[in-house]
C-alpha cells in the first residue's frame, strides 16, 4: 500500500520505493533486484538527482502532472518515464517506502520479462537524460540572452 500522506502534506506526488531503508521485500527475484539497482545506478550517474525506485509502477500524482506528461515508451518502460519525467520537470515528488511480496503460483504469473523490457528501459533512460540536458541548455541560453 502506498503512503499517501506525502501528497496530503502538499507534495505533488509519491512513488512507492521497494528499496528504501524502511521497505520490506519478500521473495523478490535476485535478477530483478540486480536489474533494478543497475538501472537506478545508471540513472543516478547521468541525472542531477538521486532516486531509489522511480521505475516502480506504484505512483500517486496530482492531476496536473498527468496533464503535462508525455509517454513515449510502450509497455513496462513507461514506468521509467512516469517516474523520471515529473522529477526532471521540477515537480515535488517523494519516494515513500512500500512492502513488496512476490505472488504465489495460485495468484498467477507475471508477464514481466527482463530480457524483453531491458532495452525499452534503457531507451527511456537515454531519452529522458538527453531531454533533460537539452532543457538545461535552453535554460542556460535563455538566461545568458537576458
Long-range contacts (C-beta under 8 A, 24 or more apart in sequence): 1-98, 1-99, 2-58, 2-59, 2-60, 2-96, 2-98, 3-96, 3-97, 3-98, 4-60, 5-96, 6-94, 6-96, 7-60, 7-62, 10-92, 11-92, 11-93, 11-94, 12-61, 12-62, 12-64, 12-65, 12-86, 12-91, 12-92, 12-93, 13-59, 13-60, 13-61, 13-62, 13-65, 13-86, 13-91, 13-92, 13-93, 13-94, 14-59, 14-60, 14-61, 14-93, 14-94, 14-95, 14-96, 15-53, 15-54, 15-56, 15-58, 15-59, 15-83, 15-93, 15-94, 15-95, 15-96, 16-53, 16-56, 16-58, 16-59, 16-95, 16-96, 16-97, 16-98, 17-52, 17-53, 17-56, 17-95, 17-96, 17-97, 17-98, 18-53, 18-56, 18-98, 18-100, 19-52, 19-53, 20-52, 20-53, 20-95, 20-96, 20-97, 21-97, 22-97, 23-97, 23-98, 23-99, 23-100, 24-99, 24-100, 25-99, 25-100, 26-99, 26-100, 26-101, 26-102, 27-101, 27-102, 28-100, 28-102, 29-102, 31-114, 32-112, 32-114, 35-114, 35-118, 39-80, 39-121, 39-122, 39-125, 42-125, 43-84, 43-125, 46-125, 46-129, 47-84, 47-88, 47-128, 47-129, 47-132, 48-132, 49-87, 49-88, 51-83, 51-84, 51-87, 51-95, 52-95, 53-83, 53-95, 54-80, 54-83, 54-84, 54-87, 54-95, 55-79, 55-80, 55-83, 55-121, 56-83, 56-98, 58-98, 59-83, 61-86, 61-91, 61-93, 65-91, 72-124, 72-127, 73-120, 73-123, 73-124, 73-127, 74-120, 75-117, 75-120, 76-112, 76-117, 76-120, 76-121, 77-117, 77-120, 77-121, 77-123, 77-124, 78-124, 80-121, 80-124, 80-125, 80-128, 81-124, 81-127, 81-128, 84-124, 84-125, 84-128, 85-128, 88-128, 88-131, 88-132, 88-135
